[in-house]
Amino acid sequence: MRADESPTRDISRPVPHSSPVVRSLLLVVGLVAVALGVVGAFLPVLPTTPFLLVGAACFARASPRLHGRLVRSKTFGPTLEEWHLHRSIGWRTKLVALTLMALSMALSAVFFVEAWWGRAVLLGIAVAVGAWLWNVPSRDSPARRASGRARAHRSTTSRATNPPPGAE
């Protein structure tokens, strides 16, 4: 791994690709991805975060100006920063995404898809995407907060019952 590829590299200063053709292709893909992500913010059938991640990655190599605007966005910036720095998705974001995806897939299967195989495909997609999303870490999940409190409680209780040597 090169020094400029460290996981803590500053996301606000991306390095553009040297080829103008590649930059143009990345710009087009990034614009399409961000457009789909914005649409996904309003339509529960489309996910928002994966499209924004693709858009941010493309902009990082195609247009530092657009990349900066996206990562500094009040709406999408915190999610992108959380993913970039910690490879995690916020607990509330995850729950909302899973709930809306389940509802939209269920409504689509019941009201819009008549063929049994179409319903099976929708179910398969929902299960696969839902399983992936569920397994993405959330630093602010209630389980992590509870385990952190339990660890803190254990460490304070063990200090109280077992004083350090020489403290008698």
C-alpha atoms as a printed R data frame, in Angstrom:
    type eleno elety resid chain resno       x       y       z
1   ATOM     1    CA   MET     A     1   0.000   0.000   0.000
2   ATOM     2    CA   ARG     A     2   1.377   3.399  -0.955
3   ATOM     3    CA   ALA     A     3   1.497   6.240   1.547
4   ATOM     4    CA   ASP     A     4  -1.220   8.172  -0.320
5   ATOM     5    CA   GLU     A     5  -3.579   5.165  -0.101
6   ATOM     6    CA   SER     A     6  -3.791   5.023   3.676
7   ATOM     7    CA   PRO     A     7  -7.309   4.582   5.067
8   ATOM     8    CA   THR     A     8  -7.037   7.878   6.935
9   ATOM     9    CA   ARG     A     9  -6.281   9.922   3.797
10  ATOM    10    CA   ASP     A    10  -8.101  13.251   3.809
11  ATOM    11    CA   ILE     A    11 -11.267  12.847   1.709
12  ATOM    12    CA   SER     A    12 -11.435  16.579   1.072
13  ATOM    13    CA   ARG     A    13  -8.299  16.488  -1.157
14  ATOM    14    CA   PRO     A    14  -8.766  13.789  -3.828
15  ATOM    15    CA   VAL     A    15  -6.231  13.168  -6.585
16  ATOM    16    CA   PRO     A    16  -7.738  13.411 -10.114
17  ATOM    17    CA   HIS     A    17  -6.933  10.776 -12.715
18  ATOM    18    CA   SER     A    18  -4.244  11.780 -15.207
19  ATOM    19    CA   SER     A    19  -6.229  10.803 -18.322
20  ATOM    20    CA   PRO     A    20  -8.861  13.297 -19.561
21  ATOM    21    CA   VAL     A    21 -10.836  10.446 -21.172
22  ATOM    22    CA   VAL     A    22 -10.993   8.492 -17.916
23  ATOM    23    CA   ARG     A    23 -11.908  11.670 -16.000
24  ATOM    24    CA   SER     A    24 -14.771  12.293 -18.454
25  ATOM    25    CA   LEU     A    25 -16.083   8.737 -18.068
26  ATOM    26    CA   LEU     A    26 -15.813   8.938 -14.295
27  ATOM    27    CA   LEU     A    27 -17.617  12.272 -14.327
28  ATOM    28    CA   VAL     A    28 -20.531  10.827 -16.315
29  ATOM    29    CA   VAL     A    29 -20.768   7.740 -14.098
30  ATOM    30    CA   GLY     A    30 -20.533   9.940 -10.987
31  ATOM    31    CA   LEU     A    31 -23.281  12.276 -12.175
32  ATOM    32    CA   VAL     A    32 -25.587   9.353 -13.005
33  ATOM    33    CA   ALA     A    33 -24.839   7.691  -9.645
34  ATOM    34    CA   VAL     A    34 -25.509  10.865  -7.651
35  ATOM    35    CA   ALA     A    35 -28.713  11.497  -9.626
36  ATOM    36    CA   LEU     A    36 -29.894   7.958  -8.805
37  ATOM    37    CA   GLY     A    37 -28.903   8.496  -5.164
38  ATOM    38    CA   VAL     A    38 -30.929  11.701  -4.968
39  ATOM    39    CA   VAL     A    39 -33.921   9.956  -6.552
40  ATOM    40    CA   GLY     A    40 -33.368   7.097  -4.086
41  ATOM    41    CA   ALA     A    41 -33.701   9.539  -1.206
42  ATOM    42    CA   PHE     A    42 -37.340  10.006  -2.237
43  ATOM    43    CA   LEU     A    43 -38.179   6.574  -3.669
44  ATOM    44    CA   PRO     A    44 -37.787   3.668  -1.267
45  ATOM    45    CA   VAL     A    45 -37.187   1.251  -4.171
46  ATOM    46    CA   LEU     A    46 -33.772   2.806  -4.904
47  ATOM    47    CA   PRO     A    47 -31.024   2.817  -2.304
48  ATOM    48    CA   THR     A    48 -29.357   6.179  -1.693
49  ATOM    49    CA   THR     A    49 -26.088   5.417   0.049
50  ATOM    50    CA   PRO     A    50 -24.528   2.973  -2.460
51  ATOM    51    CA   PHE     A    51 -25.159   5.369  -5.345
52  ATOM    52    CA   LEU     A    52 -23.685   8.268  -3.385
53  ATOM    53    CA   LEU     A    53 -20.623   6.188  -2.524
54  ATOM    54    CA   VAL     A    54 -20.100   5.383  -6.210
55  ATOM    55    CA   GLY     A    55 -20.627   9.034  -7.127
56  ATOM    56    CA   ALA     A    56 -18.165  10.227  -4.485
57  ATOM    57    CA   ALA     A    57 -15.555   7.698  -5.616
58  ATOM    58    CA   CYS     A    58 -15.965   8.758  -9.252
59  ATOM    59    CA   PHE     A    59 -15.840  12.460  -8.404
60  ATOM    60    CA   ALA     A    60 -12.709  11.933  -6.297
61  ATOM    61    CA   ARG     A    61 -10.853  10.889  -9.444
62  ATOM    62    CA   ALA     A    62 -12.716  13.076 -11.965
63  ATOM    63    CA   SER     A    63 -13.613  16.405 -10.350
64  ATOM    64    CA   PRO     A    64 -12.254  17.520  -6.976
65  ATOM    65    CA   ARG     A    65 -14.710  20.445  -7.051
66  ATOM    66    CA   LEU     A    66 -17.786  18.169  -7.343
67  ATOM    67    CA   HIS     A    67 -16.296  15.723  -4.855
68  ATOM    68    CA   GLY     A    68 -15.843  18.542  -2.346
69  ATOM    69    CA   ARG     A    69 -19.413  19.738  -2.832
70  ATOM    70    CA   LEU     A    70 -20.759  16.231  -2.300
71  ATOM    71    CA   VAL     A    71 -18.747  15.400   0.833
72  ATOM    72    CA   ARG     A    72 -19.476  18.836   2.361
73  ATOM    73    CA   SER     A    73 -23.200  18.509   1.654
74  ATOM    74    CA   LYS     A    74 -25.296  18.861   4.811
75  ATOM    75    CA   THR     A    75 -27.600  16.114   3.581
76  ATOM    76    CA   PHE     A    76 -25.198  13.485   2.227
77  ATOM    77    CA   GLY     A    77 -21.812  14.500   3.651
78  ATOM    78    CA   PRO     A    78 -22.099  12.877   7.099
79  ATOM    79    CA   THR     A    79 -23.080   9.502   5.610
80  ATOM    80    CA   LEU     A    80 -20.189   9.615   3.142
81  ATOM    81    CA   GLU     A    81 -17.737  10.619   5.861
82  ATOM    82    CA   GLU     A    82 -18.952   7.826   8.158
83  ATOM    83    CA   TRP     A    83 -18.413   5.289   5.387
84  ATOM    84    CA   HIS     A    84 -15.037   6.654   4.354
85  ATOM    85    CA   LEU     A    85 -13.575   6.922   7.839
86  ATOM    86    CA   HIS     A    86 -15.159   3.905   9.550
87  ATOM    87    CA   ARG     A    87 -16.722   1.736   6.825
88  ATOM    88    CA   SER     A    88 -19.996   1.923   8.707
89  ATOM    89    CA   ILE     A    89 -23.539   3.198   8.257
90  ATOM    90    CA   GLY     A    90 -25.457   5.027  10.972
91  ATOM    91    CA   TRP     A    91 -27.894   2.874  12.929
92  ATOM    92    CA   ARG     A    92 -30.901   5.097  12.206
93  ATOM    93    CA   THR     A    93 -30.000   5.272   8.503
94  ATOM    94    CA   LYS     A    94 -29.737   1.496   8.376
95  ATOM    95    CA   LEU     A    95 -33.113   0.961  10.076
96  ATOM    96    CA   VAL     A    96 -34.888   3.463   7.835
97  ATOM    97    CA   ALA     A    97 -33.326   1.912   4.723
98  ATOM    98    CA   LEU     A    98 -34.263  -1.634   5.745
99  ATOM    99    CA   THR     A    99 -37.804  -0.641   6.685
100 ATOM   100    CA   LEU     A   100 -38.480   1.329   3.506
101 ATOM   101    CA   MET     A   101 -36.906  -1.356   1.337
102 ATOM   102    CA   ALA     A   102 -39.015  -4.090   2.951
103 ATOM   103    CA   LEU     A   103 -42.187  -2.033   2.570
104 ATOM   104    CA   SER     A   104 -41.534  -1.107  -1.050
105 ATOM   105    CA   MET     A   105 -40.613  -4.656  -2.034
106 ATOM   106    CA   ALA     A   106 -43.670  -6.063  -0.271
107 ATOM   107    CA   LEU     A   107 -46.009  -3.512  -1.842
108 ATOM   108    CA   SER     A   108 -44.450  -4.095  -5.262
109 ATOM   109    CA   ALA     A   109 -44.808  -7.864  -4.911
110 ATOM   110    CA   VAL     A   110 -48.429  -7.661  -3.780
111 ATOM   111    CA   PHE     A   111 -49.803  -4.932  -6.038
112 ATOM   112    CA   PHE     A   112 -47.578  -4.707  -9.121
113 ATOM   113    CA   VAL     A   113 -46.023  -8.102  -9.843
114 ATOM   114    CA   GLU     A   114 -48.325 -10.918 -10.847
115 ATOM   115    CA   ALA     A   115 -45.909 -13.669 -11.883
116 ATOM   116    CA   TRP     A   116 -44.721 -15.923  -9.064
117 ATOM   117    CA   TRP     A   117 -41.169 -15.834 -10.388
118 ATOM   118    CA   GLY     A   118 -41.211 -12.017 -10.346
119 ATOM   119    CA   ARG     A   119 -42.232 -12.085  -6.711
120 ATOM   120    CA   ALA     A   120 -39.476 -14.603  -6.022
121 ATOM   121    CA   VAL     A   121 -36.919 -12.324  -7.698
122 ATOM   122    CA   LEU     A   122 -38.101  -9.363  -5.617
123 ATOM   123    CA   LEU     A   123 -37.886 -11.451  -2.455
124 ATOM   124    CA   GLY     A   124 -34.397 -12.656  -3.381
125 ATOM   125    CA   ILE     A   125 -33.178  -9.112  -4.033
126 ATOM   126    CA   ALA     A   126 -34.715  -7.859  -0.789
127 ATOM   127    CA   VAL     A   127 -33.138 -10.659   1.239
128 ATOM   128    CA   ALA     A   128 -29.704 -10.252  -0.381
129 ATOM   129    CA   VAL     A   129 -29.585  -6.451  -0.046
130 ATOM   130    CA   GLY     A   130 -31.129  -6.574   3.424
131 ATOM   131    CA   ALA     A   131 -28.595  -9.166   4.631
132 ATOM   132    CA   TRP     A   132 -25.707  -7.114   3.257
133 ATOM   133    CA   LEU     A   133 -27.022  -3.907   4.810
134 ATOM   134    CA   TRP     A   134 -27.708  -5.568   8.154
135 ATOM   135    CA   ASN     A   135 -24.112  -6.847   8.278
136 ATOM   136    CA   VAL     A   136 -22.542  -3.443   7.590
137 ATOM   137    CA   PRO     A   137 -21.298  -2.172  10.962
138 ATOM   138    CA   SER     A   138 -23.025   0.689  12.773
139 ATOM   139    CA   ARG     A   139 -20.827   2.448  15.293
140 ATOM   140    CA   ASP     A   140 -23.845   3.992  17.010
141 ATOM   141    CA   SER     A   141 -26.003   0.854  17.278
142 ATOM   142    CA   PRO     A   142 -27.737   0.162  20.611
143 ATOM   143    CA   ALA     A   143 -25.827  -3.134  20.979
144 ATOM   144    CA   ARG     A   144 -22.473  -1.359  20.676
145 ATOM   145    CA   ARG     A   145 -23.562   1.344  23.099
146 ATOM   146    CA   ALA     A   146 -24.743  -1.285  25.597
147 ATOM   147    CA   SER     A   147 -21.524  -3.299  25.286
148 ATOM   148    CA   GLY     A   148 -19.515  -0.106  25.756
149 ATOM   149    CA   ARG     A   149 -21.471   0.708  28.918
150 ATOM   150    CA   ALA     A   150 -21.036  -2.870  30.181
151 ATOM   151    CA   ARG     A   151 -17.270  -2.714  29.550
152 ATOM   152    CA   ALA     A   152 -17.059   0.633  31.358
153 ATOM   153    CA   HIS     A   153 -19.114  -0.749  34.254
154 ATOM   154    CA   ARG     A   154 -16.936  -3.880  34.518
155 ATOM   155    CA   SER     A   155 -13.750  -1.835  34.517
156 ATOM   156    CA   THR     A   156 -14.986   0.518  37.253
157 ATOM   157    CA   THR     A   157 -16.323  -2.382  39.350
158 ATOM   158    CA   SER     A   158 -13.124  -4.367  39.040
159 ATOM   159    CA   ARG     A   159 -11.132  -1.301  40.167
160 ATOM   160    CA   ALA     A   160 -13.419  -0.871  43.163
161 ATOM   161    CA   THR     A   161 -13.162  -4.509  44.272
162 ATOM   162    CA   ASN     A   162  -9.498  -4.982  43.322
163 ATOM   163    CA   PRO     A   163  -7.539  -1.879  44.264
164 ATOM   164    CA   PRO     A   164  -4.209  -1.386  42.510
165 ATOM   165    CA   PRO     A   165  -1.149  -2.804  44.250
166 ATOM   166    CA   GLY     A   166   0.151  -0.551  46.992
167 ATOM   167    CA   ALA     A   167  -3.167   1.269  47.438
168 ATOM   168    CA   GLU     A   168  -3.956  -0.342  50.762
